[in-house]
Amino acid sequence: MHRKPFAITLDPNSSLANHTGNWRTMKPVYVDRLPPCNHACPAGENIQAWLYHAEAGAYEEAWRRLMEDNPMPAIHGRVCYHPCETACNRGQLDEAVSIHAVERFLGDQAIKEGWRMRCAPPTGKNVLVVGAGPSGLSAAYHLTRMGHAVTIHEASSKAGGMMRYGIPAYRLPRDVVDMEVARIEAMGVTIRLNTRVENLEATIKEGGFHATFLAVGAHLARRIEIPGFDAKRILDAATFLSRMDSPSPYKLGRRVAVYGGGNTAIDVARTAERLGAEPVIIYRRDEAHAPAFKEEVAEAVEEGVHFQWLRSIVKADQDKLTVEVMELDE
C-alpha cells in the first residue's frame, strides 16, 4: 500500500481540481459602512446625503432628504450636542463641518418658506399615539407619511413634551417648537391636548384604533440622598424647568445653589441667572471631570454663574446648606 508523505493531503495531479498553489486567488470583499458623521448621529440622519444638496444650494431638496429621518430639524439643529462633528473626518484636516448649524438653517428656511412633506395615499388605518413629546410627534409624523390616520392624546396643555418643559427657552425658543408641531398637524395629525389616557383599552376601543404607540416619556428627576432633602426650598431640576414654562413659574431668592455638574445643572443655573438670581453650582468633582460640555461651562461662567468644584452637600436645612470640601488623591 502506497502511503502519502505526512504533510501531503491531496492526491497527485489534483492542483487543477483544487486550485492550490498558483491557482489560489484573493478577491476583494465589498463592505457597506456608514460615514462617521452618519454613524454618530443620535437621530439616525443620512447627513452625507442632505449635506451634499445643501452645499450645492439646493436647500429644499436638502431639507426633504433630511426630513426622511428627522421631522424637526429646526429644533434638532438648536439642541443637539452634535456628536457628528466630533466624528467628522474633516476635523483631521482643518476643522469639522458645522453640521448642526446647516441643519438649523434648513429647518428655519422650511418654516419661512412653508415647505411641506408629501404623504402616501390613505390606508384606512387609525393609530393612537399617547404623548406629544419628541417620540410621539416623530411617530405620528412617520406614520402619517405612510398614509395612516394618527391621533395624539396629550395630558399637558401644549405639545412638545420635554422639548417644551425640559429645555430652557433661551436654548429652544417656544415659537420654533410651535411651528414644527404645527407642520406635523398640517399633515393631518390630530393632537388632543389636556387629554390624559386613564384607561388605554377603553380609549383604543372607543376610537377604533388599529395600533397604539406609547410615548408617555419619563418626566422624573434623579433623587439624591441628602439629609433634609425634603425641605421646602429644595427643588429637583425637572420640576423647576417645567414650571418655568407654566403660567406660575417659581419665584427664586437672590442666592441659588445648584447641586450637580451635568448639562441639566447648567440649564438650571443659567435659567436662574436670567431670573435675576446669583446661582452657584456645587459639584463633587473638578472641572476636568464634570459631565457637562466644556462650551456649556464656559458660557455659564461668561453669564455670571459661579462654580464650586470638589464640594459635596452633606446636609440641607430650611435656609442653609452644609458643604464638605473634597480633595483629589493621586
ChimeraX attribute file (.defattr): number of C-alpha atoms within 10 A of each C-alpha:
attribute: neighborCount
match mode: 1-to-1
recipient: residues
	/A:1	3
	/A:2	4
	/A:3	5
	/A:4	11
	/A:5	7
	/A:6	6
	/A:7	6
	/A:8	8
	/A:9	8
	/A:10	11
	/A:11	8
	/A:12	8
	/A:13	8
	/A:14	10
	/A:15	14
	/A:16	10
	/A:17	8
	/A:18	11
	/A:19	11
	/A:20	12
	/A:21	9
	/A:22	8
	/A:23	10
	/A:24	9
	/A:25	8
	/A:26	5
	/A:27	5
	/A:28	5
	/A:29	6
	/A:30	6
	/A:31	6
	/A:32	6
	/A:33	8
	/A:34	11
	/A:35	15
	/A:36	17
	/A:37	22
	/A:38	20
	/A:39	17
	/A:40	18
	/A:41	18
	/A:42	12
	/A:43	12
	/A:44	12
	/A:45	20
	/A:46	20
	/A:47	21
	/A:48	15
	/A:49	13
	/A:50	24
	/A:51	21
	/A:52	14
	/A:53	17
	/A:54	18
	/A:55	11
	/A:56	10
	/A:57	11
	/A:58	13
	/A:59	21
	/A:60	18
	/A:61	16
	/A:62	22
	/A:63	25
	/A:64	20
	/A:65	18
	/A:66	23
	/A:67	20
	/A:68	14
	/A:69	16
	/A:70	19
	/A:71	25
	/A:72	24
	/A:73	24
	/A:74	26
	/A:75	22
	/A:76	20
	/A:77	21
	/A:78	19
	/A:79	15
	/A:80	14
	/A:81	14
	/A:82	19
	/A:83	17
	/A:84	24
	/A:85	20
	/A:86	16
	/A:87	18
	/A:88	19
	/A:89	16
	/A:90	12
	/A:91	12
	/A:92	9
	/A:93	7
	/A:94	8
	/A:95	12
	/A:96	15
	/A:97	17
	/A:98	12
	/A:99	19
	/A:100	21
	/A:101	15
	/A:102	20
	/A:103	25
	/A:104	19
	/A:105	19
	/A:106	24
	/A:107	27
	/A:108	19
	/A:109	16
	/A:110	20
	/A:111	17
	/A:112	10
	/A:113	9
	/A:114	10
	/A:115	14
	/A:116	14
	/A:117	15
	/A:118	12
	/A:119	16
	/A:120	11
	/A:121	11
	/A:122	13
	/A:123	11
	/A:124	9
	/A:125	14
	/A:126	20
	/A:127	22
	/A:128	24
	/A:129	24
	/A:130	26
	/A:131	28
	/A:132	29
	/A:133	22
	/A:134	20
	/A:135	19
	/A:136	24
	/A:137	27
	/A:138	18
	/A:139	21
	/A:140	30
	/A:141	26
	/A:142	19
	/A:143	19
	/A:144	26
	/A:145	19
	/A:146	15
	/A:147	18
	/A:148	23
	/A:149	21
	/A:150	24
	/A:151	22
	/A:152	26
	/A:153	23
	/A:154	25
	/A:155	18
	/A:156	16
	/A:157	11
	/A:158	16
	/A:159	27
	/A:160	23
	/A:161	25
	/A:162	18
	/A:163	20
	/A:164	22
	/A:165	23
	/A:166	22
	/A:167	22
	/A:168	21
	/A:169	17
	/A:170	11
	/A:171	11
	/A:172	18
	/A:173	15
	/A:174	18
	/A:175	10
	/A:176	17
	/A:177	17
	/A:178	14
	/A:179	18
	/A:180	22
	/A:181	23
	/A:182	14
	/A:183	20
	/A:184	22
	/A:185	18
	/A:186	11
	/A:187	17
	/A:188	18
	/A:189	21
	/A:190	17
	/A:191	23
	/A:192	19
	/A:193	16
	/A:194	13
	/A:195	15
	/A:196	14
	/A:197	16
	/A:198	8
	/A:199	8
	/A:200	14
	/A:201	9
	/A:202	11
	/A:203	14
	/A:204	17
	/A:205	10
	/A:206	9
	/A:207	12
	/A:208	13
	/A:209	17
	/A:210	13
	/A:211	12
	/A:212	16
	/A:213	15
	/A:214	15
	/A:215	20
	/A:216	18
	/A:217	15
	/A:218	8
	/A:219	12
	/A:220	10
	/A:221	11
	/A:222	7
	/A:223	9
	/A:224	9
	/A:225	9
	/A:226	12
	/A:227	12
	/A:228	14
	/A:229	17
	/A:230	12
	/A:231	12
	/A:232	10
	/A:233	14
	/A:234	17
	/A:235	13
	/A:236	16
	/A:237	22
	/A:238	18
	/A:239	15
	/A:240	18
	/A:241	24
	/A:242	20
	/A:243	15
	/A:244	21
	/A:245	16
	/A:246	11
	/A:247	7
	/A:248	8
	/A:249	12
	/A:250	15
	/A:251	10
	/A:252	13
	/A:253	13
	/A:254	12
	/A:255	12
	/A:256	18
	/A:257	18
	/A:258	21
	/A:259	22
	/A:260	21
	/A:261	23
	/A:262	15
	/A:263	16
	/A:264	18
	/A:265	18
	/A:266	23
	/A:267	21
	/A:268	25
	/A:269	27
	/A:270	24
	/A:271	19
	/A:272	27
	/A:273	20
	/A:274	13
	/A:275	15
	/A:276	12
	/A:277	19
	/A:278	19
	/A:279	24
	/A:280	20
	/A:281	20
	/A:282	21
	/A:283	21
	/A:284	20
	/A:285	19
	/A:286	16
	/A:287	16
	/A:288	9
	/A:289	9
	/A:290	17
	/A:291	12
	/A:292	17
	/A:293	13
	/A:294	13
	/A:295	9
	/A:296	15
	/A:297	19
	/A:298	11
	/A:299	13
	/A:300	18
	/A:301	13
	/A:302	10
	/A:303	13
	/A:304	14
	/A:305	20
	/A:306	16
	/A:307	20
	/A:308	16
	/A:309	20
	/A:310	17
	/A:311	20
	/A:312	19
	/A:313	17
	/A:314	13
	/A:315	15
	/A:316	18
	/A:317	15
	/A:318	12
	/A:319	9
	/A:320	9
	/A:321	13
	/A:322	11
	/A:323	14
	/A:324	12
	/A:325	12
	/A:326	13
	/A:327	11
	/A:328	7
	/A:329	4
	/A:330	3
